[in-house]
Amino acid sequence: MVVYQHAAKMMERSTTKWIFYFVMFLPAAPSVFGQDPRIETIDSLLRTYYNDSTPGAAVYISTGKKTFFDKAYGLADIQTKEPAGIHTNFNIGSLTKQFTAFCILDLEEKKQLSLDDKLIKYFPGFNKKVGELVSIRQLLSHSSGIADHYAFTDTAHTRHATDKDVLYAVQHIDSTYFIPGTRYRYSNTAYCLLALIIEKVSGRSYPDYLQHEIFNRLGMHRTTVIHDGAPIIERAIGYEYDSSKQTFRKQDADEGIFFTTEGDGGIYTSISDYALWWQFLQDTTKKRYKNVIEAVRSPHLAVQPETKLFYGYGWFVSNQDTARVVYHTGSNGGFRAIVFSIPSQNYVVAIFSNRTGIDLEKLVQQINDIMGVTNNSFTKIDGLVSFINSWPIFAPCKEIPWFLILYKRNCNANVMA
Protein backbone atom coordinates (compact mmCIF):
# COMPACT_ATOMS: atom_id res chain seq x y z
CA MET A 1 0.00 0.00 0.00
CA VAL A 2 2.84 2.40 0.88
CA VAL A 3 4.56 1.68 -2.45
CA TYR A 4 1.29 2.31 -4.26
CA GLN A 5 0.74 5.65 -2.51
CA HIS A 6 4.32 6.73 -3.28
CA ALA A 7 3.88 5.83 -6.93
CA ALA A 8 0.60 7.73 -7.04
CA LYS A 9 2.22 10.86 -5.60
CA MET A 10 5.08 10.62 -8.12
CA MET A 11 2.54 10.31 -10.93
CA GLU A 12 0.61 13.30 -9.57
CA ARG A 13 3.73 15.48 -9.49
CA SER A 14 4.66 14.38 -13.00
CA THR A 15 1.18 15.12 -14.28
CA THR A 16 1.18 18.57 -12.64
CA LYS A 17 4.52 19.36 -14.24
CA TRP A 18 3.24 18.22 -17.67
CA ILE A 19 0.14 20.43 -17.34
CA PHE A 20 2.32 23.42 -16.41
CA TYR A 21 4.43 23.08 -19.56
CA PHE A 22 1.34 22.45 -21.66
CA VAL A 23 -0.22 25.72 -20.46
CA MET A 24 3.00 27.69 -20.86
CA PHE A 25 3.65 26.65 -24.44
CA LEU A 26 0.03 26.61 -25.62
CA PRO A 27 -1.49 29.67 -23.88
CA ALA A 28 -4.20 30.24 -26.45
CA ALA A 29 -5.40 26.64 -26.66
CA PRO A 30 -8.10 25.18 -24.41
CA SER A 31 -6.85 22.78 -21.77
CA VAL A 32 -7.49 19.11 -22.33
CA PHE A 33 -8.94 19.13 -18.81
CA GLY A 34 -11.64 21.66 -19.72
CA GLN A 35 -10.27 24.83 -18.02
CA ASP A 36 -9.29 27.70 -20.26
CA PRO A 37 -5.54 28.25 -19.68
CA ARG A 38 -6.12 32.02 -19.64
CA ILE A 39 -7.73 31.57 -16.23
CA GLU A 40 -4.48 30.33 -14.72
CA THR A 41 -2.52 33.09 -16.48
CA ILE A 42 -4.84 35.79 -15.09
CA ASP A 43 -4.71 34.23 -11.63
CA SER A 44 -0.91 34.28 -11.71
CA LEU A 45 -0.93 37.91 -12.84
CA LEU A 46 -3.24 38.97 -10.02
CA ARG A 47 -1.08 37.20 -7.46
CA THR A 48 1.80 39.45 -8.47
CA TYR A 49 -0.30 42.43 -7.38
CA TYR A 50 -2.11 41.09 -4.32
CA ASN A 51 -0.92 38.72 -1.60
CA ASP A 52 -2.61 37.02 1.33
CA SER A 53 -1.29 39.40 4.02
CA THR A 54 -2.27 42.79 2.52
CA PRO A 55 -5.52 44.48 1.47
CA GLY A 56 -6.74 42.95 -1.73
CA ALA A 57 -9.28 42.95 -4.52
CA ALA A 58 -12.09 41.02 -6.13
CA VAL A 59 -12.11 40.52 -9.89
CA TYR A 60 -14.95 39.66 -12.27
CA ILE A 61 -14.60 38.93 -15.97
CA SER A 62 -17.48 38.04 -18.23
CA THR A 63 -17.38 37.24 -21.92
CA GLY A 64 -20.02 35.88 -24.23
CA LYS A 65 -22.75 36.29 -21.59
CA LYS A 66 -20.96 33.87 -19.24
CA THR A 67 -18.87 34.42 -16.15
CA PHE A 68 -15.31 33.67 -17.21
CA PHE A 69 -13.49 34.56 -13.99
CA ASP A 70 -14.50 35.62 -10.49
CA LYS A 71 -12.01 35.46 -7.66
CA ALA A 72 -10.77 37.51 -4.71
CA TYR A 73 -7.33 38.13 -3.29
CA GLY A 74 -5.85 39.50 -0.09
CA LEU A 75 -7.59 40.75 3.04
CA ALA A 76 -10.87 42.58 3.48
CA ASP A 77 -9.74 43.70 6.94
CA ILE A 78 -6.13 43.80 8.13
CA GLN A 79 -7.08 43.87 11.81
CA THR A 80 -9.34 40.81 11.78
CA LYS A 81 -7.43 39.04 8.97
CA GLU A 82 -10.74 38.45 7.20
CA PRO A 83 -9.95 37.40 3.62
CA ALA A 84 -11.62 39.14 0.70
CA GLY A 85 -14.15 37.09 -1.25
CA ILE A 86 -16.45 37.42 -4.22
CA HIS A 87 -19.24 38.39 -1.79
CA THR A 88 -17.14 41.01 0.04
CA ASN A 89 -18.66 44.49 -0.21
CA PHE A 90 -16.28 47.17 -1.44
CA ASN A 91 -17.04 50.85 -1.73
CA ILE A 92 -16.98 51.42 -5.51
CA GLY A 93 -16.60 55.20 -5.43
CA SER A 94 -17.59 56.89 -8.66
CA LEU A 95 -18.91 53.67 -10.18
CA THR A 96 -21.94 54.74 -8.14
CA LYS A 97 -22.58 57.40 -10.79
CA GLN A 98 -23.80 54.81 -13.31
CA PHE A 99 -26.59 53.86 -10.89
CA THR A 100 -27.49 57.49 -10.20
CA ALA A 101 -27.61 58.27 -13.91
CA PHE A 102 -29.70 55.18 -14.63
CA CYS A 103 -32.32 56.25 -12.06
CA ILE A 104 -32.51 59.77 -13.48
CA LEU A 105 -32.99 58.43 -17.03
CA ASP A 106 -35.59 55.97 -15.79
CA LEU A 107 -37.53 58.76 -14.11
CA GLU A 108 -37.41 60.67 -17.38
CA GLU A 109 -38.70 57.57 -19.19
CA LYS A 110 -41.60 57.54 -16.71
CA LYS A 111 -42.28 61.23 -17.56
CA GLN A 112 -41.59 62.27 -13.97
CA LEU A 113 -38.86 64.73 -14.95
CA SER A 114 -37.15 66.18 -18.02
CA LEU A 115 -33.40 66.30 -18.60
CA ASP A 116 -33.88 69.92 -19.60
CA ASP A 117 -35.32 70.82 -16.20
CA LYS A 118 -33.26 73.47 -14.43
CA LEU A 119 -31.88 73.23 -10.90
CA ILE A 120 -34.16 76.00 -9.66
CA LYS A 121 -37.19 73.75 -10.23
CA TYR A 122 -36.00 71.30 -7.56
CA PHE A 123 -34.03 73.68 -5.36
CA PRO A 124 -35.93 77.01 -5.14
CA GLY A 125 -33.28 78.39 -2.77
CA PHE A 126 -30.53 77.99 -5.36
CA ASN A 127 -28.87 81.17 -6.59
CA LYS A 128 -30.87 82.17 -9.67
CA LYS A 129 -27.81 83.04 -11.78
CA VAL A 130 -26.82 79.39 -11.57
CA GLY A 131 -30.10 77.63 -10.80
CA GLU A 132 -31.88 79.00 -13.86
CA LEU A 133 -29.05 78.02 -16.20
CA VAL A 134 -27.86 74.56 -15.12
CA SER A 135 -29.94 71.61 -16.33
CA ILE A 136 -30.18 67.99 -15.26
CA ARG A 137 -28.65 67.01 -18.62
CA GLN A 138 -25.58 69.12 -17.87
CA LEU A 139 -25.22 67.61 -14.40
CA LEU A 140 -25.28 64.12 -15.93
CA SER A 141 -22.60 64.85 -18.54
CA HIS A 142 -20.27 66.94 -16.32
CA SER A 143 -20.90 70.03 -18.43
CA SER A 144 -22.65 72.15 -15.77
CA GLY A 145 -19.56 74.06 -14.62
CA ILE A 146 -21.08 74.06 -11.14
CA ALA A 147 -18.72 74.85 -8.27
CA ASP A 148 -17.12 71.95 -6.43
CA HIS A 149 -18.48 71.70 -2.91
CA TYR A 150 -15.22 70.78 -1.15
CA ALA A 151 -14.04 74.31 -0.49
CA PHE A 152 -17.44 75.58 0.60
CA THR A 153 -18.57 72.87 3.02
CA ASP A 154 -18.50 73.76 6.70
CA THR A 155 -15.92 71.09 7.56
CA ALA A 156 -15.41 72.51 11.05
CA HIS A 157 -18.88 71.35 12.04
CA THR A 158 -19.27 68.36 9.71
CA ARG A 159 -18.16 64.86 10.61
CA HIS A 160 -19.66 62.94 7.72
CA ALA A 161 -20.88 65.04 4.80
CA THR A 162 -24.16 64.15 3.10
CA ASP A 163 -25.64 65.15 -0.24
CA LYS A 164 -27.67 67.81 1.59
CA ASP A 165 -24.41 69.27 2.94
CA VAL A 166 -23.25 69.48 -0.66
CA LEU A 167 -26.41 71.40 -1.59
CA TYR A 168 -26.00 73.79 1.34
CA ALA A 169 -22.37 74.39 0.35
CA VAL A 170 -23.04 75.44 -3.25
CA GLN A 171 -26.60 76.77 -3.46
CA HIS A 172 -25.66 80.39 -2.79
CA ILE A 173 -22.64 80.57 -5.11
CA ASP A 174 -23.43 82.98 -7.94
CA SER A 175 -20.98 81.77 -10.60
CA THR A 176 -19.92 78.67 -12.50
CA TYR A 177 -16.51 77.68 -13.83
CA PHE A 178 -17.74 78.23 -17.39
CA ILE A 179 -20.97 78.76 -19.30
CA PRO A 180 -23.05 75.64 -18.60
CA GLY A 181 -23.10 73.21 -21.49
CA THR A 182 -19.96 74.52 -23.19
CA ARG A 183 -17.20 72.43 -21.62
CA TYR A 184 -16.38 69.29 -19.68
CA ARG A 185 -15.31 69.32 -16.05
CA TYR A 186 -15.74 66.26 -13.85
CA SER A 187 -18.07 67.04 -10.95
CA ASN A 188 -18.88 64.96 -7.89
CA THR A 189 -21.07 67.86 -6.78
CA ALA A 190 -23.31 67.35 -9.80
CA TYR A 191 -24.06 63.74 -8.93
CA CYS A 192 -24.82 64.58 -5.31
CA LEU A 193 -27.42 67.04 -6.61
CA LEU A 194 -28.79 64.40 -8.97
CA ALA A 195 -29.31 62.06 -6.00
CA LEU A 196 -31.27 64.81 -4.26
CA ILE A 197 -33.39 65.29 -7.39
CA ILE A 198 -34.19 61.57 -7.32
CA GLU A 199 -35.37 62.06 -3.74
CA LYS A 200 -37.46 65.11 -4.64
CA VAL A 201 -39.19 63.37 -7.56
CA SER A 202 -39.71 59.95 -5.97
CA GLY A 203 -40.49 61.01 -2.41
CA ARG A 204 -38.02 58.42 -1.12
CA SER A 205 -34.45 58.64 0.10
CA TYR A 206 -31.73 57.91 -2.44
CA PRO A 207 -30.64 54.68 -0.66
CA ASP A 208 -34.24 53.52 -0.36
CA TYR A 209 -34.99 54.30 -4.00
CA LEU A 210 -32.00 52.32 -5.26
CA GLN A 211 -32.77 49.47 -2.89
CA HIS A 212 -36.32 49.06 -4.18
CA GLU A 213 -35.90 50.01 -7.84
CA ILE A 214 -32.60 48.26 -8.58
CA PHE A 215 -31.00 46.16 -5.86
CA ASN A 216 -34.03 44.17 -4.73
CA ARG A 217 -35.34 43.69 -8.26
CA LEU A 218 -32.04 42.28 -9.50
CA GLY A 219 -31.33 40.16 -6.44
CA MET A 220 -28.43 42.39 -5.37
CA HIS A 221 -29.27 41.71 -1.75
CA ARG A 222 -25.78 42.44 -0.40
CA THR A 223 -25.57 45.87 -2.02
CA THR A 224 -26.32 49.08 -0.12
CA VAL A 225 -25.67 52.81 -0.06
CA ILE A 226 -23.72 54.14 2.89
CA HIS A 227 -25.87 56.28 5.22
CA ASP A 228 -26.43 56.71 8.93
CA GLY A 229 -27.53 53.53 10.64
CA ALA A 230 -27.20 51.35 7.53
CA PRO A 231 -25.46 48.02 8.18
CA ILE A 232 -22.97 46.97 5.52
CA ILE A 233 -22.52 43.21 5.61
CA GLU A 234 -19.18 41.57 4.81
CA ARG A 235 -17.67 45.02 4.53
CA ALA A 236 -14.11 45.59 3.34
CA ILE A 237 -12.04 48.30 5.02
CA GLY A 238 -10.19 50.80 2.84
CA TYR A 239 -6.42 51.31 3.20
CA GLU A 240 -3.93 53.85 1.90
CA TYR A 241 -0.56 52.40 0.89
CA ASP A 242 2.55 54.28 2.03
CA SER A 243 5.20 53.33 -0.51
CA SER A 244 8.04 54.95 1.46
CA LYS A 245 7.31 52.80 4.51
CA GLN A 246 5.66 49.93 2.63
CA THR A 247 2.83 49.96 5.13
CA PHE A 248 -0.93 50.46 5.05
CA ARG A 249 -3.00 52.89 7.08
CA LYS A 250 -6.76 52.81 7.40
CA GLN A 251 -8.51 55.25 5.07
CA ASP A 252 -12.21 54.54 5.42
CA ALA A 253 -15.41 56.44 6.21
CA ASP A 254 -14.18 57.65 9.60
CA GLU A 255 -11.02 59.10 8.07
CA GLY A 256 -12.64 61.35 5.43
CA ILE A 257 -15.35 63.98 5.67
CA PHE A 258 -16.54 63.52 2.09
CA PHE A 259 -16.43 59.72 2.01
CA THR A 260 -20.12 59.50 2.93
CA THR A 261 -21.75 61.56 0.17
CA GLU A 262 -24.12 59.24 -1.68
CA GLY A 263 -24.99 60.03 -5.28
CA ASP A 264 -21.38 60.43 -6.39
CA GLY A 265 -19.77 57.50 -4.59
CA GLY A 266 -21.81 55.92 -1.80
CA ILE A 267 -22.48 52.38 -3.03
CA TYR A 268 -21.00 49.26 -1.42
CA THR A 269 -21.28 46.14 -3.52
CA SER A 270 -19.53 42.87 -4.31
CA ILE A 271 -18.42 41.47 -7.63
CA SER A 272 -21.05 38.73 -7.25
CA ASP A 273 -23.77 41.39 -6.99
CA TYR A 274 -22.25 43.60 -9.66
CA ALA A 275 -22.36 40.65 -12.04
CA LEU A 276 -26.16 40.78 -11.75
CA TRP A 277 -26.13 44.47 -12.69
CA TRP A 278 -23.90 43.82 -15.70
CA GLN A 279 -26.12 40.99 -16.88
CA PHE A 280 -29.13 43.28 -16.54
CA LEU A 281 -27.44 45.97 -18.67
CA GLN A 282 -26.67 43.38 -21.34
CA ASP A 283 -30.10 41.73 -21.38
CA THR A 284 -31.65 42.83 -24.68
CA THR A 285 -35.00 41.32 -23.70
CA LYS A 286 -35.49 44.06 -21.07
CA LYS A 287 -37.49 46.27 -23.45
CA ARG A 288 -38.77 48.36 -20.54
CA TYR A 289 -35.24 49.69 -19.94
CA LYS A 290 -33.79 49.51 -23.45
CA ASN A 291 -33.81 53.27 -24.09
CA VAL A 292 -32.38 54.06 -20.67
CA ILE A 293 -29.52 51.57 -20.97
CA GLU A 294 -28.68 52.81 -24.46
CA ALA A 295 -28.75 56.45 -23.37
CA VAL A 296 -26.45 56.13 -20.36
CA ARG A 297 -23.81 54.29 -22.40
CA SER A 298 -23.91 56.63 -25.42
CA PRO A 299 -21.51 59.55 -26.01
CA HIS A 300 -23.04 62.88 -24.97
CA LEU A 301 -20.17 65.28 -24.32
CA ALA A 302 -16.73 65.37 -25.91
CA VAL A 303 -13.94 65.06 -23.37
CA GLN A 304 -11.13 64.61 -25.89
CA PRO A 305 -12.52 64.79 -29.44
CA GLU A 306 -9.14 63.94 -30.98
CA THR A 307 -9.11 60.58 -29.19
CA LYS A 308 -12.87 60.05 -29.53
CA LEU A 309 -13.32 60.09 -25.77
CA PHE A 310 -16.73 61.23 -24.54
CA TYR A 311 -18.75 61.22 -21.35
CA GLY A 312 -22.09 59.47 -21.41
CA TYR A 313 -24.27 59.56 -18.32
CA GLY A 314 -22.30 57.96 -15.50
CA TRP A 315 -19.83 56.36 -17.93
CA PHE A 316 -16.83 57.33 -20.02
CA VAL A 317 -17.41 56.30 -23.62
CA SER A 318 -14.58 55.70 -26.08
CA ASN A 319 -16.30 55.71 -29.46
CA GLN A 320 -13.71 53.73 -31.40
CA ASP A 321 -14.13 52.51 -34.97
CA THR A 322 -13.85 48.84 -33.95
CA ALA A 323 -16.25 48.83 -30.99
CA ARG A 324 -17.55 51.23 -28.37
CA VAL A 325 -15.70 50.97 -25.07
CA VAL A 326 -17.61 51.97 -21.93
CA TYR A 327 -15.73 52.32 -18.66
CA HIS A 328 -15.30 54.21 -15.42
CA THR A 329 -13.01 54.36 -12.42
CA GLY A 330 -13.89 54.81 -8.77
CA SER A 331 -11.95 56.22 -5.85
CA ASN A 332 -13.01 56.86 -2.27
CA GLY A 333 -10.75 56.77 0.77
CA GLY A 334 -8.58 53.67 0.38
CA PHE A 335 -10.89 52.08 -2.16
CA ARG A 336 -10.17 51.89 -5.87
CA ALA A 337 -12.43 50.34 -8.50
CA ILE A 338 -12.67 50.06 -12.25
CA VAL A 339 -15.07 48.62 -14.81
CA PHE A 340 -13.99 48.23 -18.44
CA SER A 341 -16.54 46.94 -20.93
CA ILE A 342 -17.22 46.41 -24.61
CA PRO A 343 -21.01 45.95 -24.56
CA SER A 344 -21.30 44.80 -28.19
CA GLN A 345 -18.96 41.91 -27.37
CA ASN A 346 -20.55 41.08 -24.01
CA TYR A 347 -17.15 41.69 -22.44
CA VAL A 348 -16.45 43.24 -19.05
CA VAL A 349 -13.65 43.38 -16.50
CA ALA A 350 -14.51 44.68 -13.02
CA ILE A 351 -11.96 45.12 -10.24
CA PHE A 352 -12.94 46.27 -6.75
CA SER A 353 -10.02 46.94 -4.41
CA ASN A 354 -9.60 48.13 -0.82
CA ARG A 355 -6.11 49.53 -1.22
CA THR A 356 -4.30 52.26 -3.12
CA GLY A 357 -0.96 52.04 -4.88
CA ILE A 358 -1.91 49.84 -7.83
CA ASP A 359 -2.56 51.12 -11.35
CA LEU A 360 -5.87 49.47 -12.13
CA GLU A 361 -5.96 50.76 -15.71
CA LYS A 362 -2.65 49.01 -16.37
CA LEU A 363 -3.92 45.86 -14.70
CA VAL A 364 -7.05 45.84 -16.87
CA GLN A 365 -4.92 46.30 -19.98
CA GLN A 366 -2.80 43.31 -18.96
CA ILE A 367 -5.95 41.24 -18.47
CA ASN A 368 -7.25 42.41 -21.85
CA ASP A 369 -4.01 41.30 -23.47
CA ILE A 370 -4.39 37.84 -21.97
CA MET A 371 -8.01 37.73 -23.12
CA GLY A 372 -7.03 38.80 -26.63
CA VAL A 373 -8.85 42.14 -26.36
CA THR A 374 -6.81 44.74 -28.21
CA ASN A 375 -9.05 47.75 -27.63
CA ASN A 376 -7.55 49.37 -24.51
CA SER A 377 -9.15 52.77 -24.89
CA PHE A 378 -8.24 54.39 -21.61
CA THR A 379 -7.54 58.08 -22.05
CA LYS A 380 -6.78 60.54 -19.27
CA ILE A 381 -7.17 64.26 -19.72
CA ASP A 382 -4.13 66.37 -20.64
CA GLY A 383 -3.08 69.15 -18.31
CA LEU A 384 -2.73 69.03 -14.53
CA VAL A 385 -5.87 70.99 -13.67
CA SER A 386 -8.10 69.06 -16.05
CA PHE A 387 -6.52 65.81 -14.90
CA ILE A 388 -7.18 66.60 -11.25
CA ASN A 389 -10.75 67.65 -11.88
CA SER A 390 -11.51 64.74 -14.18
CA TRP A 391 -10.50 61.79 -12.02
CA PRO A 392 -12.11 61.01 -8.68
CA ILE A 393 -8.82 59.65 -7.31
CA PHE A 394 -7.87 63.24 -6.45
CA ALA A 395 -11.04 64.05 -4.56
CA PRO A 396 -9.49 63.45 -1.10
CA CYS A 397 -6.77 66.00 -1.97
CA LYS A 398 -9.42 68.70 -2.10
CA GLU A 399 -9.66 68.61 1.68
CA ILE A 400 -6.08 69.91 1.90
CA PRO A 401 -5.88 73.68 2.66
CA TRP A 402 -3.89 74.71 -0.44
CA PHE A 403 -6.40 72.91 -2.61
CA LEU A 404 -9.23 74.79 -0.94
CA ILE A 405 -7.54 78.13 -1.63
CA LEU A 406 -7.14 77.31 -5.32
CA TYR A 407 -10.74 76.16 -5.58
CA LYS A 408 -12.12 79.28 -3.93
CA ARG A 409 -9.96 81.50 -6.13
CA ASN A 410 -11.12 79.63 -9.23
CA CYS A 411 -14.79 79.76 -8.30
CA ASN A 412 -15.02 83.35 -7.06
CA ALA A 413 -14.04 84.87 -10.40
CA ASN A 414 -17.67 86.12 -10.67
CA VAL A 415 -17.45 85.55 -14.41
CA MET A 416 -18.86 82.62 -16.34
CA ALA A 417 -15.98 81.82 -18.66
PELINCOR-V884810 format. One record per backbone hydrogen bond with DSSP energy under -0.5 kcal/mol. CO is the residue of the C=O (numbers start at 0). NH is the residue of the N-H. E is the energy in kcal/mol with one decimal. If there is no record, write none. Layout:
CO,NH,E + CO,NH,E
This chain:
0,4,-2.4 + 1,5,-2.4 + 2,6,-2.4 + 3,7,-2.3 + 4,8,-2.3 + 5,9,-2.3 + 6,10,-2.4 + 7,11,-2.3 + 8,12,-2.5 + 9,13,-2.3 + 10,14,-2.6 + 11,15,-2.5 + 12,16,-2.2 + 13,17,-2.2 + 14,18,-2.5 + 15,19,-2.0 + 16,20,-2.1 + 17,21,-2.2 + 18,22,-2.6 + 19,23,-2.3 + 20,24,-2.3 + 21,25,-1.4 + 25,28,-1.1 + 28,36,-0.6 + 30,33,-1.9 + 34,30,-0.9 + 35,38,-1.9 + 35,39,-0.6 + 36,40,-1.7 + 37,41,-2.7 + 38,42,-2.4 + 39,43,-2.3 + 40,44,-2.1 + 41,45,-2.6 + 42,46,-1.7 + 43,47,-0.7 + 44,47,-1.3 + 44,48,-0.6 + 45,48,-1.0 + 45,49,-2.4 + 50,53,-1.1 + 53,74,-2.7 + 55,353,-1.8 + 56,72,-3.1 + 57,351,-2.5 + 58,70,-1.9 + 59,349,-2.9 + 60,67,-2.6 + 60,68,-2.1 + 61,347,-2.1 + 62,65,-1.1 + 65,62,-2.2 + 65,67,-0.5 + 68,60,-3.0 + 70,58,-3.0 + 72,56,-1.7 + 73,83,-2.6 + 74,55,-1.5 + 75,236,-3.0 + 76,80,-1.4 + 76,81,-0.7 + 81,75,-3.3 + 81,76,-1.4 + 84,87,-1.3 + 85,271,-2.0 + 87,89,-0.6 + 88,235,-2.7 + 89,268,-2.3 + 91,94,-2.2 + 92,95,-2.1 + 93,96,-1.4 + 94,97,-1.0 + 94,98,-0.5 + 95,98,-1.2 + 95,99,-1.9 + 96,100,-2.9 + 97,101,-1.6 + 98,102,-2.1 + 99,103,-2.1 + 100,104,-2.5 + 101,105,-2.3 + 102,106,-2.3 + 103,107,-1.9 + 104,108,-2.3 + 105,109,-1.6 + 106,111,-2.8 + 106,112,-0.6 + 107,110,-2.0 + 113,116,-1.8 + 114,136,-2.8 + 116,135,-2.0 + 117,120,-1.5 + 117,121,-0.6 + 118,121,-1.3 + 118,122,-2.4 + 122,125,-2.4 + 126,129,-1.1 + 126,130,-3.8 + 127,131,-2.0 + 129,132,-1.6 + 129,133,-2.5 + 130,119,-2.3 + 133,118,-2.2 + 134,138,-1.8 + 135,139,-2.4 + 136,140,-1.6 + 137,142,-2.5 + 137,143,-0.8 + 138,141,-0.9 + 139,313,-0.7 + 141,184,-2.8 + 142,180,-3.7 + 144,176,-3.3 + 148,151,-1.4 + 148,152,-0.9 + 149,152,-0.5 + 152,154,-2.2 + 153,156,-1.1 + 154,157,-0.7 + 161,165,-1.5 + 162,166,-2.0 + 163,167,-2.6 + 164,168,-1.8 + 165,169,-1.4 + 166,170,-2.1 + 169,172,-1.3 + 170,126,-3.1 + 178,181,-1.9 + 186,190,-0.9 + 187,191,-1.6 + 188,192,-2.1 + 189,193,-1.9 + 190,194,-1.7 + 191,195,-1.6 + 192,196,-1.9 + 193,197,-2.1 + 194,198,-1.7 + 195,199,-2.4 + 196,200,-2.6 + 197,201,-2.4 + 198,202,-2.3 + 204,208,-2.8 + 205,209,-2.3 + 206,210,-2.2 + 207,211,-2.2 + 208,212,-2.9 + 209,213,-2.1 + 209,214,-2.3 + 210,215,-2.9 + 213,217,-2.1 + 214,218,-0.7 + 214,219,-2.7 + 215,218,-0.7 + 218,220,-1.9 + 219,222,-1.1 + 223,267,-3.1 + 226,229,-2.3 + 228,230,-0.6 + 230,232,-0.6 + 231,234,-0.7 + 233,88,-2.8 + 237,250,-2.7 + 238,355,-1.0 + 239,241,-0.5 + 239,248,-2.3 + 240,242,-0.8 + 241,245,-1.8 + 241,246,-1.4 + 246,241,-3.3 + 248,239,-3.1 + 250,333,-2.6 + 251,254,-1.4 + 252,255,-1.0 + 255,258,-0.8 + 256,160,-2.6 + 256,259,-0.6 + 257,260,-0.9 + 261,264,-0.6 + 261,265,-2.5 + 265,225,-2.8 + 266,91,-2.3 + 267,223,-2.0 + 268,89,-2.8 + 269,273,-2.8 + 270,274,-1.7 + 271,275,-0.6 + 272,275,-0.9 + 272,276,-1.3 + 273,277,-2.6 + 274,278,-2.4 + 275,279,-1.8 + 276,280,-2.3 + 277,281,-1.7 + 278,282,-0.8 + 279,282,-0.8 + 281,283,-1.0 + 282,285,-1.5 + 284,286,-2.3 + 285,288,-1.3 + 286,289,-0.8 + 288,292,-2.7 + 289,293,-2.2 + 290,294,-2.2 + 291,295,-2.3 + 292,296,-1.1 + 294,297,-1.3 + 295,312,-2.1 + 300,310,-2.6 + 303,306,-1.3 + 303,308,-2.2 + 304,307,-1.0 + 307,309,-0.5 + 307,318,-2.2 + 308,302,-2.5 + 308,303,-2.1 + 309,316,-2.8 + 310,299,-2.0 + 310,300,-1.7 + 314,311,-3.5 + 315,326,-2.3 + 316,309,-2.9 + 316,318,-0.8 + 317,319,-1.9 + 317,324,-2.6 + 322,319,-0.6 + 324,317,-3.2 + 325,340,-1.8 + 326,315,-3.0 + 327,338,-2.3 + 329,336,-2.3 + 331,334,-2.6 + 333,238,-0.8 + 334,331,-1.8 + 335,352,-2.8 + 336,329,-2.6 + 337,350,-2.6 + 338,327,-1.8 + 339,348,-2.7 + 340,325,-2.7 + 341,344,-2.0 + 341,346,-1.6 + 342,345,-1.7 + 344,63,-0.9 + 345,64,-0.7 + 346,341,-2.5 + 347,61,-2.1 + 348,339,-2.7 + 349,59,-2.7 + 350,337,-2.1 + 351,57,-2.6 + 352,335,-2.0 + 353,238,-1.0 + 357,359,-1.2 + 358,362,-1.9 + 359,363,-2.6 + 360,364,-2.2 + 361,365,-2.2 + 362,366,-2.2 + 363,367,-3.0 + 364,368,-2.2 + 365,369,-1.9 + 366,370,-2.3 + 367,371,-0.7 + 367,372,-3.1 + 368,371,-0.8 + 371,373,-0.7 + 373,375,-1.4 + 374,376,-0.8 + 375,377,-2.0 + 376,378,-0.6 + 382,386,-2.5 + 383,387,-2.7 + 384,388,-2.4 + 385,389,-1.2 + 386,390,-1.0 + 390,393,-2.0 + 391,394,-2.2 + 393,396,-1.0 + 393,397,-0.7 + 394,397,-1.5 + 395,398,-1.6 + 396,399,-2.2 + 399,402,-1.1 + 399,403,-1.8 + 400,404,-2.1 + 401,405,-1.7 + 402,406,-2.5 + 403,407,-2.6 + 404,408,-2.4 + 405,409,-2.4 + 406,410,-2.4 + 407,411,-2.4 + 409,412,-0.7 + 410,413,-0.8 + 414,416,-1.1
